Amino acid sequence: MGNLMDIINVPLALLLKLCYMLVNNYGVAIILFAVLTKVLLFPLGIKGEKSRLQQVAMQPKVNALQQKFKGNTRDPKYNEELQALYNAEGFSPFAGCLPQLIQLPIILGLWNAIRQPLTYISGLGQKTLYTVVHTLYDNGVANIVTELEKYAVDGVLDPDKVVSWLKSSEIRLATIIGEGSNMELLSGVLPEDFELLNMSFFGLNLGMKPSDYGLLALTTLIPILSGVTSFLGSFIIQKINGTSDNSQNGSMNMLLYTMPLISIWLGYSFPIGVGIYWIASNLLNMLQSLVLKLVVKPAEKEVKKKKEKKLNYTQIEKMKREGTWTDAIEVSAEDQTEVKSKRSDKKSGK
């Protein structure tokens, strides 16, 4: 393996391997793996949601500041006052980005672990996998020949293209190894303790792509469900969180319609196992949004109640003579009645 991403890939792959050992089915293991990783990442979700709510709460002040500078956000004074506002509110604009930045390499690690079961679950090295591919290709195994013939020149495979294919197609290779008499062909290539992975999930071959079956096959439901769950996830998040300004509306709407399209493409072009993970991840994202809404509440503003100041008749009359009555604190209806009564008595000479 020997690359920087293995710092993340290997621990996640060990978790995936543990899931597989518990259930002995790669499809079920993928779903269990998605649940466990979502639980592990939940604290980052809480931190990100708290930062988002704090930003929403102070947005009116930011808008007022922008109006003060007539939208000229490049003015150094604007940046100074904005930073002063952040300091006064105890807000860091990077606090909301940090959880996302931390999650990005983790998501890539999840993606790699899911796509490379022979590396991370079966423990096969790249040299062994390369030899497996060549052995199957040289023996004319139809599925391998179909997959790799575009990478061959005069019957010789391009090594770099084979390595690139392996990175995204180990799920596919895992199913091909178990087909027909391929295990016999690979005798001496695979380790003696090698065990075939159970790649069947409700009758679906997780190593096949929906595109292999054509548009009218039932497997087309995988990319459709990928797109639908992605849309629902974005829609629910948008409704729960709301939007604070037009720019955010535009960004949310773009995600609302582009992410389902990407999900459909992923679900159709990649092995079914990847599509299963994508659907499970979308459903878990929806659930997390609902849970965060219940768990993380906006901070309650401290409202300082002003003590009601009652003025007697003499004080009110004095303030009127001095011309400061309009600046006085509004008196209660009861006090106003008392004042009117005394003024009426004074006029009548009582």
Phi, psi and omega in degrees: 000288167053046172223167187299324182295342180295340175301326178264318184301314188296310178300320179293322179294324177297322177294318178297320179296320177298318178299318181293320179297329181285323188247343178055035175210126187292325179295313179294322180297321179299315181294315178298320178299317179298319180295312183297316180293325178294322177295318180295327182271357184301320177302325177293325177296319178297315180298316179295321180291321177298318179295321180296316180295322178295321178294319178297319183296325183264002182300320177302323178292322178294318179298319179296322179294321178295321178294325179299321181261014176054040176078001180277079184285356177272352178296126180304326180293325177298315180296324178295313181292326178295317178294322177297321177296316178301316181295319181294325181272353182067035184249138174242122180297341180274347182296323179284333181282328186302312178301323180292319180294323179291322184288333185301306178296331178293318178297319176297322177296319177299316181299315180294319181297319180294318186280346187236063182292329180291328178283311191264336178258312180278343176075026179276135178280167181298323179297317179296316180298320179297319179293321178301313181298314181295321180297314179294320180293315181294335179268008174072026177297120192304313185295323178289318179299317179298320182289324193247357184298333178289346179260007183255142175237117184055039177080004181249125182286142174284117184304316182295321180292324179295316179298318179296319179296320181298323184299329183249359189231021180296326177299318178296315181296324181299325179282324180294323180301324184274359182276142173051229182257024183296329178298324178293321178298329185265010177298127183094342177268314179275150176301152182297330182269010181294133177238136178297140176277141178280100185258017179261133182221105183052043178083356179267140174271108187296342181274347179274156176261146174304327180295338179291336185262348181093164186292333186270359181282159180296335180296344177296342176297333181298304177296327178296314178295326177299314180291318182295314181293326176294316179297313181298321179299312179295321181296314181295317179299318180296319180290321181291314186278330186070183178228149185258339180203173184294324180297321178291324176302315181297318180294316181295319180294324178296316178295324183301326185253337181276322182297319176300323179295319177295319180297319178297318179297315179298315182295332183270327187268336183258165178304153183303327179301321177293320178297321178299316179297318182297318179296313179299319180296318179298316179296320179291326176296320177298314180297318180298321179299318179293319180292318179299324178297326180279325187276316185260116181252148175299144179294131180285131179285137178279116180258116180271116180282126178282137178289130181288124182261116180267133181251139177273177186298317182298317181296318180296314180297322180295318180294327178292319180294325181277351179078019181253010184296325182293337180270358183285159175289137183298132182270165182287164179298325180296318180293321179298320179297320180295319181295313180300322181295318182290323179293324179293319179296321183294318179294323182280354176085013180283000000 
